[in-house]
């Protein structure tokens, strides 16, 4: 079994830290649940576990005849299982929506990058890191532009009414324009009443058409659309 030099150990741990930190920095800049330090530590930890698993037993004697069988992947394999618990902690549920799935996936991939660095599979670690960074930034923009063409537009609609006025006419105008209301909030201030609605437009409908329909509704003073 080969014994690693100090230079090789530093190289592999340093590469794991740099690659994991690069992905973590992207998450940090986007203010996600797990950022630079978390991804860096996961990558370094996975690399060290892999190196211990594969190279830390040079002083031991293993032999099938003597009943001592060595499996260098046994410790490293537990990294795959253990990282699942850490990734689950990055997933947050808010009402009907779930956040943190992408961050959990990056933690899982970072662990794999650390393991590749730990065994000296440098090109695999570098290529994987590049692909992850592309998927987190340029590919995200492309996917958003493609999906925005087919999915209904969503936004927040602010409507101003006289104080004490019912919002029934507003709801009727919104539904008449082919939009769905997912949430509704009221706020009284002086002689005016503000109605905030979370709205999803029907396919083919625009926010301008919705605003036009609202301005024709009874008692509506003003309406504003915020994507």
Residue pairs with C-beta under 8 A, 6 or more apart in sequence:
1 55
1 57
1 58
2 55
3 55
3 58
4 12
4 51
4 55
8 120
9 51
12 47
12 51
12 117
12 118
12 120
13 44
13 47
13 48
13 51
13 117
15 47
15 117
15 122
15 125
16 43
16 44
16 46
16 47
16 113
16 114
16 117
16 118
16 125
17 40
17 43
17 44
19 43
19 110
19 113
19 114
19 117
19 125
19 126
19 129
20 39
20 40
20 41
20 42
20 43
20 44
20 110
20 113
20 114
21 36
21 39
21 40
21 43
22 129
22 133
23 39
23 106
23 109
23 110
23 113
23 129
23 132
23 133
23 136
24 34
24 35
24 36
24 37
24 38
24 39
24 40
24 106
24 110
25 35
25 36
26 133
26 136
26 137
27 34
27 35
27 36
27 39
27 103
27 106
27 136
28 35
28 36
32 90
32 100
32 102
32 103
33 90
33 92
33 99
33 100
33 103
34 90
34 103
34 106
34 107
38 107
39 106
39 107
39 110
42 83
42 86
42 107
42 110
42 111
42 114
43 110
43 111
43 113
43 114
43 117
44 114
45 79
45 111
45 114
46 79
46 83
46 110
46 111
46 112
46 113
46 114
46 115
46 118
47 114
47 115
47 117
47 118
48 118
49 75
49 76
49 78
49 79
49 115
49 118
50 75
50 76
50 79
50 114
50 115
50 118
50 119
51 118
51 119
52 75
53 72
53 73
53 74
53 75
53 76
54 72
54 73
54 76
54 118
54 119
57 70
57 72
60 68
60 70
61 68
62 68
62 69
62 70
76 115
76 118
79 111
79 114
79 115
80 111
83 107
83 108
83 111
84 108
86 107
87 103
87 104
87 105
87 107
87 108
88 104
90 100
90 103
90 104
90 107
91 98
91 99
91 100
91 101
91 104
92 98
92 99
92 100
93 99
102 136
106 132
106 136
109 128
109 132
112 128
113 125
113 128
113 129
113 132
116 122
116 124
116 125
116 128
117 125
152 200
152 201
152 202
152 203
153 200
153 201
153 205
153 206
153 207
153 227
154 198
154 199
154 200
154 201
154 227
155 198
155 199
155 201
155 207
155 225
155 226
155 227
156 196
156 197
156 198
156 199
156 225
156 226
157 174
157 196
157 197
157 198
157 199
157 210
157 214
157 223
157 224
157 225
157 226
158 194
158 195
158 196
158 223
158 224
158 225
158 226
159 167
159 170
159 194
159 195
159 196
159 197
159 214
159 220
159 222
159 223
159 224
160 192
160 193
160 194
160 195
160 220
160 221
160 222
160 223
161 167
161 170
161 192
161 193
161 194
161 195
161 219
161 220
161 221
162 191
162 192
162 193
162 219
162 221
163 188
163 190
163 191
163 192
163 193
164 193
165 193
165 219
167 184
167 186
167 193
167 195
169 217
169 218
169 219
169 220
170 195
170 197
170 214
170 217
170 220
171 181
171 184
172 217
173 213
173 214
173 216
173 217
173 220
174 181
174 197
174 199
174 210
174 213
174 214
175 181
176 213
177 202
177 205
177 209
177 210
177 213
177 214
178 201
178 202
178 205
179 199
179 200
179 201
179 202
179 205
179 210
180 199
180 200
180 202
181 197
181 198
181 199
182 198
182 199
182 200
183 197
183 198
184 195
184 196
184 197
184 198
185 195
185 196
185 197
186 193
186 194
186 195
186 196
187 193
187 194
187 196
188 194
192 221
199 210
201 207
201 210
207 225
207 227
210 225
211 223
211 224
211 225
214 220
214 223
215 223
